Amino acid sequence: MSEHIAALYSALFYTESHPGTFDDGEIQALRAAIALMRGQSWQPIETAPKDGTTIIIAYSLGGQHVETAWWDGEGWAYNWHEYDGTSYVKDVTHWQPLPAPPKDSANE
């Protein structure tokens, strides 16, 4: 398995050193694959993508909470259904990629 992880890291390094080679979704998929293969689900927030990709975040606010959010250049943003607009989450500590959507069994 370590050979596969090394190959994914090589691909990720290539994408970062050759901008435009892969789109943001493909880069996020590489990061997620590396995390899953290494057995890591939660990663330090410092390693999270800051390209607008929606991710799962963990934050502390009188306890541990999770939310889907994205970096919008100002902070970790999310849509609060009781508020008309974007809100920001503070004290974010960890993140993980969203899981793949379920397969459509009707198309299999």
N, C-alpha and C positions, 0 to 999 in steps of 0.2 A: 504494500500500500504506500510506503514512503516514496516509491518511484512515481506514483500517480500524483502525490502531493507536490513533489518537486516539479513535475511537468506543469501542474496548474500554476505554481509560483512563477515558472518560466514564462508561461503565457501572460500572466498578470504583469510581470515586469516588462514584457514586450509591449503590452498595450499602453503602459504608463510612459514608456520611452518613445513610443510612436503614436502620438495623438491622432485620433481620427481613424485608427485601424479598426477598432471595435466601438460599437455604440455603448451608451451608459448601461443599458440592460444587460449586455453581454459581460461587461466588466463586473457588474454587481453579481451576476451568476457565477463568475469565477471566484469572487470573494466568498460567496455563500458555499460553493462546492469545497473550497479549502477548509472553511470552518466546519462543515459537516464531516469531512474526511478526518479531520483532526479530533473529532469528538467534541468540538466546542459549539455550544449554541449561543451562550451569552459572551460578548466580547466587550472590552473596555470602550467607552464612548469615544475616546480619542481616535479609535480606528474606524469609526463609522463613516460612510460616504457622505459627502457634503455637496452632492450634485442634484439635490431635489428628489432623490429616490426615497420612496416611502419605506420605512423600516419599523420594527418593533423596538420600543425603548423601555427601559426600566428606570424609574426615578423614585426618590424618597420624598414623601410629603406626609409626615406622621405615620409612616409605614411604607412598605414597598408596593409600588403600583406599576402597571404596564399600560402602554398606549401605542397606537400607531402614530408616527410623526415623520417629518422631513425637515431638513435644514434649508432655510430660505434666505440665508445670508445674514439674518439677524439673530436667529436662535432656532430651537427645535419647535416647529410649528405643528399645530393640529387643529382640526375643525371641531369646535364645541357646539353641539347641536342646540344648546339653549342660548347661544350667543351668536349674533349676526356678525360673523367675521372670524378672523384667525386669532387663536390664542397661542401662548408660548408656555412650554414646560420648562421648569427650572430644576436644578439638582439632578440632572440626568446622569446616570452612572454607567449604564451598559446598553448594548443594542444587540439585535440579531436580525438577519434578513427575514423577510416574509416567506412563508412556505410556498411551494408551487401550488397553483390552484388545483382543485380536484379535477380528475379526468371526467370528461363527458361520456358516460357509459353508452349513450345512444349512438355515438359516433365510432365506437370501437368495433 
